[in-house]
């Protein structure tokens, strides 16, 4: 049935409430942040793990995520309300 798909519901919600309200309702912003973080991770560390066994892969993922978080925090501006 036309007009009954998930995409149509999103388009209708955007038309009625506006794009920013739709983003808050659907959690689009959080999904976008998560996708951006994964994109950064893959660009810096690659698509595959170097370790072969699961315990070493867990350690590798932990160190990679820690390094990515540290790089992100170093690049964030320190703002002060005036």
C-alpha positions as CSV (number, residue, x, y, z in Angstrom):
1,X,0.0,0.0,0.0
2,X,1.5,3.4,-1.0
3,X,2.0,5.9,1.9
4,X,2.4,3.1,4.4
5,X,6.2,2.5,4.5
6,X,8.5,3.6,7.3
7,X,10.1,6.1,5.0
8,X,6.7,7.7,4.2
9,X,6.0,8.0,8.0
10,X,9.3,9.8,8.5
11,X,8.7,12.1,5.6
12,X,5.2,12.9,7.0
13,X,6.6,13.5,10.5
14,X,9.3,15.9,9.1
15,X,6.6,17.8,7.2
16,X,4.4,18.2,10.2
17,X,6.9,18.8,13.0
18,X,10.1,19.9,11.3
19,X,13.4,18.1,10.8
20,X,15.0,19.0,14.2
21,X,12.0,17.8,16.1
22,X,11.9,14.6,14.0
23,X,15.6,14.0,14.8
24,X,15.0,14.3,18.5
25,X,11.9,12.0,18.4
26,X,13.6,9.2,16.4
27,X,17.1,9.5,18.1
28,X,18.7,10.3,14.7
29,X,21.4,12.4,16.3
30,X,22.7,9.5,18.5
31,X,22.7,7.1,15.6
32,X,24.6,9.7,13.5
33,X,27.2,10.0,16.3
34,X,27.6,6.3,16.6
35,X,28.1,5.9,12.8
36,X,30.6,8.7,12.8
37,X,32.6,7.0,15.6
38,X,32.7,3.7,13.7
39,X,33.8,5.5,10.6
40,X,36.6,7.2,12.5
41,X,37.6,3.9,14.1
42,X,37.8,2.1,10.8
43,X,39.7,4.9,9.1
44,X,42.3,5.0,11.8
45,X,42.7,1.4,12.8
46,X,41.4,-0.4,9.7
47,X,38.4,-2.8,9.0
48,X,39.9,-5.9,10.6
49,X,41.5,-6.9,13.8
50,X,45.2,-7.8,13.8
51,X,44.9,-10.4,16.6
52,X,43.7,-13.9,15.8
53,X,42.3,-15.2,19.1
54,X,39.3,-13.7,20.9
55,X,41.0,-12.6,24.1
56,X,43.6,-10.7,22.2
57,X,40.9,-9.2,19.9
58,X,39.1,-7.9,23.0
59,X,42.3,-6.3,24.2
60,X,43.0,-4.8,20.8
61,X,39.5,-3.3,20.6
62,X,39.8,-1.9,24.1
63,X,43.2,-0.3,23.4
64,X,42.0,1.1,20.0
65,X,38.8,2.5,21.6
66,X,40.8,4.1,24.4
67,X,43.2,5.7,21.9
68,X,40.3,6.9,19.8
69,X,38.6,8.4,22.9
70,X,41.9,10.1,23.9
71,X,42.4,11.6,20.4
72,X,38.7,12.8,20.4
73,X,39.1,14.4,23.8
74,X,42.4,16.2,22.7
75,X,40.6,17.6,19.7
76,X,37.6,18.9,21.6
77,X,37.6,22.7,22.4
78,X,37.4,23.9,26.0
79,X,34.6,26.4,26.1
80,X,33.8,28.7,29.0
81,X,30.6,30.7,29.3
82,X,31.2,34.4,29.4
